Amino acid sequence: KIEVETSEAKALAAKLDTILVKIPASSGADGRLYGSVTAKDIAERLQKDYGITVDKRKIQLSDPIRAYGQYDLDVKLYTDIVGKVHVLVCN
């Protein structure tokens, strides 16, 4: 069972590394976002656009994203297996 879960986590990590999650957001005149982008938003977008279910608590986001740009975030998929998700916050 552990081998199966480990191989699934490695496959998911490889798949996540090839994906760019685009999150549209609106901002004020100074370029700061209204509100922020959270791990929940990223997890929902992964599910909606790619059909990949990732627990929002596994997305390593120290602070909510409050500016436009591209971010590379770690996703803890299994013990000692960490994937990367690429997030683009745009308008």
ChimeraX commands (.cxc) that place a marker at each C-alpha (Angstrom):
marker #1 position 0.00,0.00,0.00 radius 0.5
marker #1 position 2.80,2.41,0.88 radius 0.5
marker #1 position 4.54,1.72,-2.45 radius 0.5
marker #1 position 1.33,2.47,-4.36 radius 0.5
marker #1 position 0.75,5.74,-2.47 radius 0.5
marker #1 position 4.39,6.73,-2.95 radius 0.5
marker #1 position 4.29,6.08,-6.69 radius 0.5
marker #1 position 0.99,7.99,-7.01 radius 0.5
marker #1 position 2.48,10.94,-5.11 radius 0.5
marker #1 position 5.58,10.94,-7.35 radius 0.5
marker #1 position 3.38,10.86,-10.48 radius 0.5
marker #1 position 1.27,13.74,-9.14 radius 0.5
marker #1 position 4.42,15.74,-8.32 radius 0.5
marker #1 position 5.67,15.28,-11.89 radius 0.5
marker #1 position 2.27,16.32,-13.28 radius 0.5
marker #1 position 2.04,19.41,-11.04 radius 0.5
marker #1 position 5.48,20.55,-12.20 radius 0.5
marker #1 position 4.21,20.87,-15.79 radius 0.5
marker #1 position 1.11,22.90,-14.90 radius 0.5
marker #1 position 0.75,26.69,-14.70 radius 0.5
marker #1 position -2.28,27.64,-12.60 radius 0.5
marker #1 position -3.67,30.99,-13.74 radius 0.5
marker #1 position -5.65,32.89,-11.15 radius 0.5
marker #1 position -7.40,36.07,-12.30 radius 0.5
marker #1 position -7.54,38.88,-9.76 radius 0.5
marker #1 position -8.44,42.54,-9.78 radius 0.5
marker #1 position -6.40,45.33,-8.27 radius 0.5
marker #1 position -6.50,48.98,-7.43 radius 0.5
marker #1 position -4.56,51.75,-9.16 radius 0.5
marker #1 position -1.44,51.04,-7.09 radius 0.5
marker #1 position -1.23,47.44,-8.37 radius 0.5
marker #1 position -2.15,45.80,-5.06 radius 0.5
marker #1 position -4.83,43.13,-5.23 radius 0.5
marker #1 position -8.28,43.53,-3.76 radius 0.5
marker #1 position -8.16,40.79,-1.15 radius 0.5
marker #1 position -5.56,38.07,-1.64 radius 0.5
marker #1 position -4.97,34.68,-3.25 radius 0.5
marker #1 position -4.97,31.86,-0.70 radius 0.5
marker #1 position -4.12,28.16,-0.76 radius 0.5
marker #1 position -7.87,27.48,-0.98 radius 0.5
marker #1 position -8.10,29.50,-4.21 radius 0.5
marker #1 position -5.17,27.58,-5.70 radius 0.5
marker #1 position -6.62,24.19,-4.71 radius 0.5
marker #1 position -10.03,25.11,-6.18 radius 0.5
marker #1 position -8.45,26.27,-9.45 radius 0.5
marker #1 position -6.43,23.03,-9.73 radius 0.5
marker #1 position -9.63,21.03,-9.27 radius 0.5
marker #1 position -11.68,23.13,-11.69 radius 0.5
marker #1 position -9.16,23.51,-14.53 radius 0.5
marker #1 position -7.16,20.27,-14.32 radius 0.5
marker #1 position -9.23,17.85,-12.24 radius 0.5
marker #1 position -6.43,17.49,-9.70 radius 0.5
marker #1 position -7.51,17.27,-6.09 radius 0.5
marker #1 position -4.97,18.65,-3.62 radius 0.5
marker #1 position -5.77,19.40,0.01 radius 0.5
marker #1 position -5.37,23.16,0.57 radius 0.5
marker #1 position -3.46,22.46,3.79 radius 0.5
marker #1 position -0.73,20.71,1.79 radius 0.5
marker #1 position 0.03,23.80,-0.31 radius 0.5
marker #1 position 2.93,25.54,1.42 radius 0.5
marker #1 position 1.92,29.21,1.36 radius 0.5
marker #1 position 3.44,31.20,4.21 radius 0.5
marker #1 position 1.42,34.36,3.52 radius 0.5
marker #1 position -1.49,34.98,1.15 radius 0.5
marker #1 position -0.44,36.33,-2.26 radius 0.5
marker #1 position -1.21,40.04,-2.51 radius 0.5
marker #1 position 0.49,41.06,-5.78 radius 0.5
marker #1 position 0.51,40.09,-9.45 radius 0.5
marker #1 position 3.27,37.78,-10.62 radius 0.5
marker #1 position 4.38,34.18,-10.87 radius 0.5
marker #1 position 4.94,32.10,-7.76 radius 0.5
marker #1 position 6.42,28.62,-7.33 radius 0.5
marker #1 position 4.89,26.92,-4.30 radius 0.5
marker #1 position 5.70,23.62,-2.64 radius 0.5
marker #1 position 2.95,21.02,-2.22 radius 0.5
marker #1 position 3.57,18.34,0.40 radius 0.5
marker #1 position 2.09,15.27,-1.27 radius 0.5
marker #1 position 3.43,12.45,0.91 radius 0.5
marker #1 position 6.19,11.83,3.42 radius 0.5
marker #1 position 9.42,13.11,1.80 radius 0.5
marker #1 position 7.64,13.84,-1.51 radius 0.5
marker #1 position 7.18,17.51,-2.30 radius 0.5
marker #1 position 5.83,18.75,-5.62 radius 0.5
marker #1 position 5.96,22.25,-7.09 radius 0.5
marker #1 position 2.93,24.12,-8.35 radius 0.5
marker #1 position 3.43,27.17,-10.54 radius 0.5
marker #1 position 0.89,29.93,-9.95 radius 0.5
marker #1 position 0.37,33.00,-12.14 radius 0.5
marker #1 position -1.71,35.80,-10.64 radius 0.5
marker #1 position -2.95,38.03,-13.46 radius 0.5
marker #1 position -5.86,40.32,-14.28 radius 0.5
marker link #1:1,2 radius 0.2
marker link #1:2,3 radius 0.2
marker link #1:3,4 radius 0.2
marker link #1:4,5 radius 0.2
marker link #1:5,6 radius 0.2
marker link #1:6,7 radius 0.2
marker link #1:7,8 radius 0.2
marker link #1:8,9 radius 0.2
marker link #1:9,10 radius 0.2
marker link #1:10,11 radius 0.2
marker link #1:11,12 radius 0.2
marker link #1:12,13 radius 0.2
marker link #1:13,14 radius 0.2
marker link #1:14,15 radius 0.2
marker link #1:15,16 radius 0.2
marker link #1:16,17 radius 0.2
marker link #1:17,18 radius 0.2
marker link #1:18,19 radius 0.2
marker link #1:19,20 radius 0.2
marker link #1:20,21 radius 0.2
marker link #1:21,22 radius 0.2
marker link #1:22,23 radius 0.2
marker link #1:23,24 radius 0.2
marker link #1:24,25 radius 0.2
marker link #1:25,26 radius 0.2
marker link #1:26,27 radius 0.2
marker link #1:27,28 radius 0.2
marker link #1:28,29 radius 0.2
marker link #1:29,30 radius 0.2
marker link #1:30,31 radius 0.2
marker link #1:31,32 radius 0.2
marker link #1:32,33 radius 0.2
marker link #1:33,34 radius 0.2
marker link #1:34,35 radius 0.2
marker link #1:35,36 radius 0.2
marker link #1:36,37 radius 0.2
marker link #1:37,38 radius 0.2
marker link #1:38,39 radius 0.2
marker link #1:39,40 radius 0.2
marker link #1:40,41 radius 0.2
marker link #1:41,42 radius 0.2
marker link #1:42,43 radius 0.2
marker link #1:43,44 radius 0.2
marker link #1:44,45 radius 0.2
marker link #1:45,46 radius 0.2
marker link #1:46,47 radius 0.2
marker link #1:47,48 radius 0.2
marker link #1:48,49 radius 0.2
marker link #1:49,50 radius 0.2
marker link #1:50,51 radius 0.2
marker link #1:51,52 radius 0.2
marker link #1:52,53 radius 0.2
marker link #1:53,54 radius 0.2
marker link #1:54,55 radius 0.2
marker link #1:55,56 radius 0.2
marker link #1:56,57 radius 0.2
marker link #1:57,58 radius 0.2
marker link #1:58,59 radius 0.2
marker link #1:59,60 radius 0.2
marker link #1:60,61 radius 0.2
marker link #1:61,62 radius 0.2
marker link #1:62,63 radius 0.2
marker link #1:63,64 radius 0.2
marker link #1:64,65 radius 0.2
marker link #1:65,66 radius 0.2
marker link #1:66,67 radius 0.2
marker link #1:67,68 radius 0.2
marker link #1:68,69 radius 0.2
marker link #1:69,70 radius 0.2
marker link #1:70,71 radius 0.2
marker link #1:71,72 radius 0.2
marker link #1:72,73 radius 0.2
marker link #1:73,74 radius 0.2
marker link #1:74,75 radius 0.2
marker link #1:75,76 radius 0.2
marker link #1:76,77 radius 0.2
marker link #1:77,78 radius 0.2
marker link #1:78,79 radius 0.2
marker link #1:79,80 radius 0.2
marker link #1:80,81 radius 0.2
marker link #1:81,82 radius 0.2
marker link #1:82,83 radius 0.2
marker link #1:83,84 radius 0.2
marker link #1:84,85 radius 0.2
marker link #1:85,86 radius 0.2
marker link #1:86,87 radius 0.2
marker link #1:87,88 radius 0.2
marker link #1:88,89 radius 0.2
marker link #1:89,90 radius 0.2
marker link #1:90,91 radius 0.2
view
